[in-house]
Structure formats: structure tokens, C-alpha cells
Amino acid sequence: QRLLPATFALTKLAPRKYERVSSAGTATGILEPLLVRAYHRAGHALPRTAHAHLPHPHEGGAVQLFQRGVAKNAVKADIASLYPSIMRVHRIGPRCDSLEVLLELVEQMTKTRLEYKKIAKSLPRDHADFAHADAMQAALKLIINSAYGYLAAGDIALFADRAAADQITLTGRRILETVILGLRTHGVTLLEADTDGVFFALPDGVTETQARALVQQVSDSLADGINLEFDALYPTMLSHDIKNYALLHTDGQITMRGSAFKSTRFEPFGARFLEAAMRRVLTNDLTGLRAVYCETLHAILSRQLSASDVCVLSKLRKPQDTYMKSRASLREAAYEAALQSGLNWLPGQRIRWYRALGGRLVALLFEIADDQLEGQRDYDAAHYAALFKRTFVSRLEHALEPRVFAQVFRSEAQANLFDVNLETLSVRWV
């Protein structure tokens, strides 16, 4: 109920042991055994597909960025289970599946999942039956959503069919275009569209009830079995790039998505800055934004940070002897830090490393606690000040007009003759 509920639920469905299911891929590890079992029970020979490949590359879902900047009243709407729904509605499956097992599995599992999802939504989270219902719907969702990917898996999949996979994504792109056109007719401001979902902004004063009704109108224009669903209404959203955005929730929480804002390779001080700065951006607080910037820059230059604040986490995947052979032609910072620190590593070992004074690279064992590094402040302050501006401050360039950006993030503390009171300025509104 707490650790791996979806995996436990999958074990009830798939002919695999629990410990294998926990690490198996959902396509060839779970879905394919279900297909094989069905053919075995029917006394039917397994097919040998001749359609795993096509001469041209596979084209996936549609991705479009319409606007960059900060938008008010941002709505997220999703096409429910897009690819499984396309398979069901248009009966698109592998041509070698003469028993049509895959389509039958998708059909039955989708219906069953919706039943469990309905049960889970009707129960409080602390109810005894909630965990079971939620685990079952999550497990079924994993298998259903892997069906399309399985078709495009090539030689590793017994029932692969590239033409079927291409037909599914082509249909998906057309459906998404229909959604986009439908939203345009309602005069909304489109922000981003990605495969099965879309963000758009509404004028001030539009309520959630009205937003839901608008989404339902667009959904009604789609084919039976294809449904556009309202997901959420956010007070503000920063549209930075495709699949890179930040959202302010109605309860004040901030969500950041995409590698521009979330990465395991971010230095901790930079990640903290982005979180604090994003709140100021989404609440149009440019005075607070400049304060966060100045505080962070001052902390770097005055060595208030510790080694743990500037470290990057890396996994050393190459054996030591392999790296030494290629070192003459290509040097990699994480491995150089390990060498300069006298570490003998094994493949897969994780370290934290940073740049110290004089350009020296320092590697630390991952297991060392942050509080043990509190007094270690020998980092190269100038290097990290430049990195701060180049890597983290630049992530906010689409939130502000260039002139405003230059004033907010100027290094000098003294005001410029042509500066404008920050309280009178605003973010770059869409």
C-alpha cells in the first residue's frame, strides 16, 4: 500500500513474478507476456511480424510553442488517454495480431481502469479501499499507455508494427490540430501544445466553471471516444519553451517543469535561486526578484556558501582505466575532479564535485553529509558568479522585457540614471 502499490497490482495481471515486475519495462516486460499468454491459451502459434521497420523515421506527437512570457488565467486541458483512445476508436493494432489480442487488452483495461479511477475519486485518501483502487488504475494506466510504444519498439517486440505506430501518431496530430482550431474560435490565447495536451490563457474575470464549459465545447467537436478534459486553471504561468514552464497554483504552490528549471546537474544554490525567483516572477514582484538576485550574488562573492552549495552531482559511468585511455583526446570535468582528488572509483559510483580557487577541481564522496562541508568555502567565487548569471539568471529572460531584465539583474548595486522604479514595472505579460 505504501512502497510499490502499482507494481503489486500489475503482478496480479501479468505472468511475471513480483520482483521481476518491479524492474520490468511495461511494454516488453508486462504487455508482451500478456499477449503471449493469450496466444498460448488459445492454442495459437505466435506471429512473426514483418512490419517492425519502415525506411523513413518515425514521427511522434505534435509540439508547438505559441507564446513566451507570463500569462494570467492559464488553463491546462488534456486529451484523455490519447493514443489508447485512438487505438480503440480507429481499431489500429498490429497486422500480425490475428486474434486482435492487443486491441482487446487495451479496450478491457481502459474500461476497468476508468471504473477503478471512479472508485478512487469517490473515496477519501485514508479509506481502506482507496489504496487498492488507486493502485489498480495506476497499474492499468501504465500498461495501456505502453501499447503505442510497443508497436514502435522494432525487433525487440514480437508484435511490432511501425506503420500502425505511425498511423496512431498521425491521427493524434490531427486531433490536436482540431483542438487548437477549436480553441482559436473561442478567442483564447494559445500558449503551448504538446502531443495530447494544451495550455491556453483566458481573459481576466473568467471563472473555472466557464473554463470547464469552454473545454467541454471543444471536446464535443471531437470524434466519439476522444475526449478533451479540463485539468486545472492557474492564476499565472511562465511559458519559457516547449515542455519548459512554471505554474502558480491557486493555493500558492509553485510547479516548475522541464530541464530549464529542474535538473539533477544544477548546483544547489542555483536551484534555490530559481525557486525563489520564480515565485516573484509569477506574482509580478520585480522588487522582490531583484532582492533575491542581489542576495544570491552577494552570498557567492562573499563566500557565504559552502562547498555543498556549489557542488554538481555526477555518476562516473566509465571504468577508471577506460577514461584514462581516452583522456588525452577528451577530458571530462567530473572524472578530472576525481583524479585530482585522488579517488579510485568504480563504474556507477556517484560523486559531488566543484571548482576551487586556482581552477582546481575537487571531488567529494556522495555519502559525505552537507553539514560536514559547512566550513569548506574554497570555491572559485568569480567562476560561480559568472555561472550564476549564465546558467540560472538567463532562465528568466522570457519573463521580462530586455530593458527590464537588464535593470533587475544588473550587478552594480547603484541605480542607473535611466532606471525606472521597479514597483511601476511588470513582467512580460502574454
RAMODA-V435489 format. One record per residue. N is the residue number from 1. RES is the residue in one small letter. OMEGA is omega in radians with two decimals (NA if undefined). Layout:
n:res:omega
N:RES:OMEGA
N:RES:OMEGA
This chain:
n:res:omega
1:q:-3.05
2:r:-2.96
3:l:-3.07
4:l:-3.08
5:p:-3.13
6:a:3.11
7:t:3.13
8:f:3.12
9:a:3.11
10:l:-3.13
11:t:3.10
12:k:-3.07
13:l:-2.97
14:a:3.09
15:p:3.12
16:r:3.11
17:k:-3.08
18:y:-3.10
19:e:3.08
20:r:-3.14
21:v:-3.08
22:s:-3.12
23:s:-3.09
24:a:3.00
25:g:-3.05
26:t:-3.11
27:a:-3.12
28:t:-3.11
29:g:-3.09
30:i:-3.06
31:l:-3.11
32:e:3.05
33:p:3.08
34:l:3.11
35:l:-3.13
36:v:3.14
37:r:-3.13
38:a:3.12
39:y:3.13
40:h:-3.11
41:r:3.11
42:a:-3.10
43:g:-3.05
44:h:3.11
45:a:3.08
46:l:-3.14
47:p:3.01
48:r:-3.02
49:t:3.04
50:a:-3.02
51:h:-3.07
52:a:-3.04
53:h:2.99
54:l:-3.07
55:p:-3.11
56:h:-3.12
57:p:3.11
58:h:3.10
59:e:-3.07
60:g:-3.08
61:g:3.13
62:a:3.10
63:v:-3.13
64:q:3.03
65:l:-3.07
66:f:-3.07
67:q:2.94
68:r:3.13
69:g:-3.10
70:v:-3.09
71:a:3.02
72:k:3.06
73:n:-3.13
74:a:-3.14
75:v:3.01
76:k:3.10
77:a:-3.08
78:d:2.99
79:i:-3.00
80:a:3.07
81:s:-2.97
82:l:-3.03
83:y:3.04
84:p:3.13
85:s:3.09
86:i:3.11
87:m:-3.10
88:r:-3.04
89:v:-3.06
90:h:3.11
91:r:3.11
92:i:3.12
93:g:-3.14
94:p:-3.12
95:r:-3.12
96:c:-3.12
97:d:-3.05
98:s:3.11
99:l:-3.11
100:e:-3.12
101:v:-3.09
102:l:3.13
103:l:3.12
104:e:3.11
105:l:-3.14
106:v:-3.13
107:e:-3.06
108:q:-3.13
109:m:3.09
110:t:3.11
111:k:-3.13
112:t:3.14
113:r:-3.14
114:l:3.10
115:e:3.12
116:y:3.12
117:k:3.11
118:k:3.11
119:i:-3.12
120:a:-3.13
121:k:-3.09
122:s:-3.07
123:l:2.99
124:p:-3.04
125:r:-3.13
126:d:3.12
127:h:-3.07
128:a:-3.08
129:d:-3.10
130:f:-3.07
131:a:-3.13
132:h:-3.11
133:a:-3.13
134:d:3.12
135:a:-3.13
136:m:-3.13
137:q:3.11
138:a:3.14
139:a:3.14
140:l:3.12
141:k:3.13
142:l:-3.11
143:i:-3.10
144:i:-3.08
145:n:3.12
146:s:-3.05
147:a:-3.14
148:y:3.13
149:g:3.11
150:y:3.14
151:l:-3.09
152:a:-3.02
153:a:3.07
154:g:-3.00
155:d:-3.09
156:i:-3.10
157:a:-3.12
158:l:-3.04
159:f:-3.09
160:a:3.11
161:d:-3.08
162:r:3.14
163:a:3.11
164:a:3.11
165:a:3.12
166:d:-3.14
167:q:3.12
168:i:-3.12
169:t:3.08
170:l:3.10
171:t:3.12
172:g:3.12
173:r:3.12
174:r:3.11
175:i:3.14
176:l:3.10
177:e:3.07
178:t:3.10
179:v:-3.14
180:i:3.12
181:l:3.12
182:g:3.12
183:l:3.12
184:r:-3.12
185:t:3.11
186:h:3.03
187:g:3.13
188:v:3.06
189:t:-3.12
190:l:-3.13
191:l:-3.07
192:e:3.01
193:a:-3.08
194:d:3.01
195:t:-3.06
196:d:-3.11
197:g:-3.11
198:v:2.97
199:f:3.04
200:f:-3.10
201:a:-3.14
202:l:3.11
203:p:3.06
204:d:3.07
205:g:3.12
206:v:-3.09
207:t:3.09
208:e:3.11
209:t:3.11
210:q:3.11
211:a:3.11
212:r:-3.13
213:a:3.12
214:l:3.12
215:v:-3.14
216:q:3.10
217:q:3.11
218:v:3.13
219:s:-3.12
220:d:-3.14
221:s:-3.12
222:l:3.14
223:a:3.07
224:d:-3.14
225:g:3.07
226:i:-3.01
227:n:3.00
228:l:-3.06
229:e:3.03
230:f:3.12
231:d:-3.11
232:a:3.02
233:l:-3.09
234:y:3.11
235:p:3.09
236:t:3.13
237:m:2.97
238:l:3.06
239:s:-3.05
240:h:-3.12
241:d:3.12
242:i:3.12
243:k:3.09
244:n:-3.07
245:y:3.08
246:a:-3.06
247:l:2.97
248:l:-3.14
249:h:-3.14
250:t:3.13
251:d:3.10
252:g:3.11
253:q:3.12
254:i:3.03
255:t:3.08
256:m:-3.10
257:r:3.04
258:g:-3.07
259:s:3.10
260:a:-3.05
261:f:-3.12
262:k:3.11
263:s:3.08
264:t:-3.14
265:r:3.08
266:f:2.96
267:e:-3.07
268:p:-3.13
269:f:3.14
270:g:3.11
271:a:3.11
272:r:3.11
273:f:-3.12
274:l:3.13
275:e:-3.13
276:a:-3.12
277:a:-3.10
278:m:3.09
279:r:3.12
280:r:3.12
281:v:-3.05
282:l:3.07
283:t:3.08
284:n:-3.14
285:d:-3.08
286:l:3.05
287:t:3.10
288:g:3.13
289:l:3.12
290:r:3.13
291:a:3.11
292:v:3.12
293:y:-3.10
294:c:3.12
295:e:-3.13
296:t:-3.14
297:l:3.12
298:h:3.14
299:a:3.11
300:i:-3.01
301:l:-3.13
302:s:3.10
303:r:3.03
304:q:3.12
305:l:3.04
306:s:-3.14
307:a:-3.12
308:s:-3.12
309:d:-3.07
310:v:-3.10
311:c:2.99
312:v:3.10
313:l:3.13
314:s:3.02
315:k:-3.14
316:l:-3.05
317:r:-3.08
318:k:2.98
319:p:-3.05
320:q:-3.12
321:d:3.10
322:t:3.14
323:y:-3.11
324:m:3.14
325:k:-3.10
326:s:-3.01
327:r:-3.09
328:a:-3.10
329:s:-3.11
330:l:3.11
331:r:-3.11
332:e:-2.96
333:a:-3.09
334:a:3.13
335:y:3.10
336:e:3.10
337:a:3.11
338:a:3.13
339:l:-3.11
340:q:3.13
341:s:3.09
342:g:3.12
343:l:2.97
344:n:-3.00
345:w:3.04
346:l:3.12
347:p:-3.13
348:g:-3.13
349:q:3.13
350:r:3.09
351:i:2.92
352:r:-3.11
353:w:-3.13
354:y:3.13
355:r:-3.13
356:a:3.12
357:l:3.14
358:g:3.14
359:g:3.13
360:r:3.10
361:l:-3.09
362:v:3.10
363:a:3.13
364:l:3.07
365:l:-3.10
366:f:-3.03
367:e:-3.12
368:i:-3.10
369:a:-3.12
370:d:-3.08
371:d:3.08
372:q:-3.11
373:l:-3.05
374:e:-3.10
375:g:-3.09
376:q:-3.02
377:r:-3.09
378:d:-3.12
379:y:3.13
380:d:-3.03
381:a:-3.13
382:a:3.12
383:h:-3.07
384:y:3.03
385:a:3.10
386:a:3.12
387:l:3.13
388:f:-3.13
389:k:-3.05
390:r:-2.99
391:t:-3.01
392:f:3.13
393:v:-3.11
394:s:3.13
395:r:-3.09
396:l:-3.05
397:e:-3.13
398:h:-3.14
399:a:-3.05
400:l:2.98
401:e:-3.06
402:p:-3.12
403:r:3.13
404:v:3.11
405:f:-3.12
406:a:3.14
407:q:-3.10
408:v:-3.02
409:f:3.04
410:r:-3.10
411:s:-3.09
412:e:-3.12
413:a:-3.08
414:q:-3.11
415:a:3.07
416:n:-3.13
417:l:-3.06
418:f:3.11
419:d:3.07
420:v:3.09
421:n:-3.07
422:l:-3.13
423:e:3.13
424:t:-3.14
425:l:3.14
426:s:3.06
427:v:3.10
428:r:-3.12
429:w:3.01
430:v:NA
